[in-house]
Every structure is written in structure tokens, then in C-alpha cells.
Amino acid sequence: MSAESKILDEMETADRFEAAMAMLEGEASAAKGIGQLKTLAIGGYAPAMNEYAKLFLDGKHMPRDYKTAHEWFHAAAECGYDESQFFLGKAAFDGSGTRRDHSEAFFWFLSAAEQGHPEAQYYIGKCYLEGRGTIRDEAEAHRWFSLSASRG
């Protein structure tokens, strides 16, 4: 596949994703939007995986299923999607929907924080400050808190 074809394919995927998200806003088109989102998620498009996972959490368009949501968040996180990485970090940090594991939380927070995710940067700072999932290091905590604050 040429570089131009790859760019066009990625643009088409992003457009299909935006259309699916818009369909979820209307009750009449929600089922079609869910279908489009699922197709894109199965195809490996990380933003679609993340949004599809959210559908299993909120229970608005489909029955709640925390296990399936976690699996989709994990798939998107493995693709490097920072929002999913943050979600997995927060779930492991709090023990919500999964067992509490501060080492795993630190791993996922760091993955997202290194991509510039401000909330993940805050939690990395908190982990360093409190010694959760990593060594206690006030200098590193301050560095991450400063990064988070500078990004909003």
C-alpha cells in the first residue's frame, strides 16, 4: 500500500468513526452507530475501541458489561491509545471493576502520561508522592505535577 493510499484509508476510517459517534446521538440511528463503532473497533481503530468500551460501561445503548468494557479498553491501550491507558490505570488504582493493583496502575498511567495525558501525569505524580506502584520520590512527583498543571 502506498503512503498516499494509507493516508486516505486512515482519513476514511476517521470519517466513519465521526459518523458513528454522531449516529449515537440520535435514538433512531443509535443501533446503526453502534454497529459502525463495533466494525471499526474490530478493525483495530483504537478510538473506536475506546468508545465501544464506554458503551458497555454506561448501559445507555446496551447492557452494562464491565468485563467486555475492560477487554476493549485493554485492546485500545495496547494500541497506544492514551485515554484507554488512563482508564485502565484509574481502574487499577481505585480497584473499580478490577482488583486494586498500584503497580499496574503506575504502568498504565505512565504509558498515557508520556504521551502528554494531563490526568495521567497528575496520577503519576501522586504515585511518586505516595509511593504507590513505584518508589516514593518527591522530586519526580513535583516534576509530574508541574507537567500536568502546565497542560491543563
TAMO-V997675 format. One record per residue. N is the residue number from 1. D_FIRST is the distance of its C-alpha to the first C-alpha in Angstrom with 1 decimal. Layout:
BEGIN
n->[N/N]
d_first->[D_FIRST/D_FIRST]
END
This chain:
BEGIN
n->[1/2/3/4/5/6/7/8/9/10/11/12/13/14/15/16/17/18/19/20/21/22/23/24/25/26/27/28/29/30/31/32/33/34/35/36/37/38/39/40/41/42/43/44/45/46/47/48/49/50/51/52/53/54/55/56/57/58/59/60/61/62/63/64/65/66/67/68/69/70/71/72/73/74/75/76/77/78/79/80/81/82/83/84/85/86/87/88/89/90/91/92/93/94/95/96/97/98/99/100/101/102/103/104/105/106/107/108/109/110/111/112/113/114/115/116/117/118/119/120/121/122/123/124/125/126/127/128/129/130/131/132/133/134/135/136/137/138/139/140/141/142/143/144/145/146/147/148/149/150/151/152]
d_first->[0.0/3.8/6.6/8.2/6.1/6.4/10.0/10.8/10.0/12.2/14.7/15.0/15.7/18.2/19.8/20.2/21.7/24.1/25.2/25.9/27.9/29.9/30.6/32.2/34.8/36.3/38.2/37.4/33.6/33.4/32.7/29.7/28.5/29.0/27.0/24.0/24.4/24.7/21.5/19.6/21.5/20.8/17.0/17.5/17.9/20.7/22.6/22.9/24.1/26.6/27.9/28.0/30.1/32.4/33.2/34.7/36.8/38.3/39.3/39.2/36.8/36.9/39.3/39.3/37.7/37.6/36.1/33.0/32.7/32.8/30.2/27.7/28.7/28.2/24.7/23.8/25.8/24.0/20.7/22.7/23.9/27.2/29.1/28.7/29.7/32.7/33.6/33.7/35.7/38.2/38.6/39.3/41.6/43.6/43.4/42.3/40.7/40.4/42.8/43.6/42.0/42.1/40.1/37.2/37.7/37.7/34.4/32.6/34.5/33.5/29.8/30.0/32.6/30.5/27.9/30.8/31.9/35.6/37.1/35.6/37.0/40.3/40.3/39.4/42.4/44.5/43.5/44.5/47.7/48.8/47.4/45.4/42.6/43.1/46.0/48.1/47.4/48.8/47.2/43.6/44.6/45.7/42.5/40.4/42.8/42.6/38.8/39.0/41.7/39.9/36.9/38.9]
END
